[in-house]
Amino acid sequence: MGLLDKIKKGLNRTVQALQTDVRDLFKNDGRLVDADFINDLFETLVRTDMGVEVAREVSEEIKEQFRGRVVNKGEILDVVKTKLKKLMAQEEPAIHFAQSGPTIILFCGVNGCGKTTSIAKLTKSLIDDGNILVLGAADTFRAAAVDQLKIWAGRLGAEIVTGPPQSDPASVAHKAVAKAIELNADVCVIDTAGRLQTQKNLMNELEKIKRVVAKQIPEAPHETFLVLDATTGQNGLSQAKKFTEAVACTGIILSKLDGTAKGGAAVAIRRIVGLPVKYVGLGETENDFAVFNPDEFVETMFA
């Protein structure tokens, strides 16, 4: 299955919901673009969880172009897709690799967001591209997370660095970076404990990890990925804002996209938080992972 097919499969619930709602907007061959139509369109877009702000911008675009005209579904969808692509446009590469030495990638997110699984998927993708990887299991307070990461490292062929239970996560991050330098590894990925964005002490811990790795490699971490569970929809926005304020996240990995009818949340995150969506998780296996392409994403939502 190609990446576009995986995205289509992952967005299936969002697509089905949109198809039903958009079809209901056009019960006849055409429909007059009046206040009722604009309100109906606005509500349809909001239900995908792309947010009130985005839904309003798109609806206003339709009103400006078609007010007082009878339109068909194709005309409306063309404008909606063009507007969303413009709102989601991003030129960022998936990863900013270090010019020399290992590239350090820090992962963060709330509990249960799919962080460890996303690390495994990214590791698989990078190893498939010929990179040597070191994983740092800095979630020292949850034995299951360390064990899970060990299993993935063994399965995928990555080196892993762990620490004693309850030990300082920053010390594990330090050892992982040191091991990456020693092995001349291409990438070092550091897992961290799940935490709520409101837990100040744990957010301070993330800041400490960043300081520690920056002492070893001044530009590190080169990427700080925030993993967001797509099924949380708009709730992900407050997470993205708080984490970004605390540790200057550089990109989003949107996990569990295959389990939601709220795929539009990716639009809201890109528009309101301003962070690029770097990757999407589309299933449970290590291969169900794709570099995020805004144009493909929008086309698929309205397929």
HELIX and SHEET records of a PDB file:
HELIX    1   1 LEU A    3  GLY A   10  1                                   8    
HELIX    2   2 ASN A   12  LEU A   25  1                                  14    
HELIX    3   3 ALA A   35  ARG A   47  1                                  13    
HELIX    4   4 VAL A   52  PHE A   66  1                                  15    
HELIX    5   5 LYS A   73  MET A   88  1                                  16    
HELIX    6   6 LYS A  115  ASP A  128  1                                  14    
HELIX    7   7 ALA A  143  LEU A  156  1                                  14    
HELIX    8   8 PRO A  169  LEU A  183  1                                  15    
HELIX    9   9 LYS A  200  GLN A  216  1                                  17    
HELIX   10  10 ALA A  230  THR A  232  5                                   3    
HELIX   11  11 ASN A  235  VAL A  247  1                                  13    
HELIX   12  12 LEU A  257  GLY A  259  5                                   3    
HELIX   13  13 ALA A  265  ALA A  268  1                                   4    
HELIX   14  14 ILE A  269  VAL A  273  3                                   5    
HELIX   15  15 PRO A  294  MET A  301  1                                   8    
SHEET    1   A 2 ARG A  31  LEU A  32  0                                        
SHEET    2   A 2 VAL A  70  VAL A  71 -1                                        
SHEET    1   B 8 GLU A 159  VAL A 161  0                                        
SHEET    2   B 8 LEU A 133  ALA A 138  1                                        
SHEET    3   B 8 VAL A 187  THR A 192  1                                        
SHEET    4   B 8 THR A 103  CYS A 108  1                                        
SHEET    5   B 8 GLU A 223  ASP A 229  1                                        
SHEET    6   B 8 GLY A 251  SER A 255  1                                        
SHEET    7   B 8 VAL A 277  GLY A 281  1                                        
SHEET    8   B 8 PHE A 289  VAL A 291 -1                                        
END                                                                             
